Amino acid sequence: MTATVFTPDRTIAPPQVRRPFTHTLSDIIHFSHRGLRHQFRSIDALLLGILLPVIIMLVFVYIFGGALSTGSSGLEYVDFVVPGVILLAAGYGAANTALSVANDMTSGMVDRFRSLPVAGWTVPAGHVVASTVKNLLTTAITIVAAIAVGFRPVAGVSEWLGIIGLVLLYIMAITWLGAAVGMVVTSVESASAFSFFMLFLPYLSNAFVPVETMPDWLQAFAQHQPMTPLADALRALLIDSPVGNQGWIAAAWLVAIIALAMPLSALLFRRRTQR
């Protein structure tokens, strides 16, 4: 008589197959399209991402601007503050990627992704592309609003290309970080803390006030974080003044963040989906 051996039921994950590059690109486009649909359907979040930096700019220019000094730069405050508002708009919008990813990870959607023969990194990559497209749009609206309140950029074509490049790198860096945060947290509410952090970080740089006006202990932090060289570079490019090394320093910070956050997001997604 043959004995029947019972083994515990196990969920077998689909085999990881090597897909052609064209299929991988198609997967990224599909997930990006999905992310864009979700982003533009969330009207309240979209309006907040546009209106919040515009309102902050109006507050600083018309309420605080007369009392704040731009230090040795000699700039009008509206010219000084616009780079900070750009960073605020782009960073806050990009940080909201953490909420989108956390929602996928906690709502059961990730179980559907597990059954698809796609590379794990294409899922966060789709969120990154969608966030980049949306936040480039909101950044452009922020610049238009700045012009409406008196900002007059004198950047040439090459300077505008540099501005777009730095803003693009910044959005991608914060979005990849947000994707990693969304993989780690256990709820959408916890992911919102990253958006608050990115909303607050530009204030601890020279984006809104010169670093030399801060207390000594705070100056050390403000001078050694990516927001300061990034704000300096954007400000110099917008008003067509010498950028110096600030552009390269800012780009190095952002490339380093992307190089760290991109593989980390893919690794975290793979670990979460193999549970």
Secondary structure, DSSP 8 states (H G I E B T S, - for coil): --------------------HHHHHHHHHHHHHHHHHHHHH-HHHHHHHHHHHHHHHHHIIIIITTT---GGG---HHHHHHHHHHHHHHHHHHHTHHHHHHHHHHSSHHHHHHTS---TTHHHHHHHHHHHHHHHHHHHHHHHHHHHTT------HHHHHHHHHHHHHHHHHHHHHHHHHHHH-SSHHHHHHHHHHHHHGGGGTTTTS-GGGS-HHHHHHHHTSTHHHHHHHHHHHHTT---TTHHHHHHHHHHHHHHHHHHHHHHHHHHHHT-
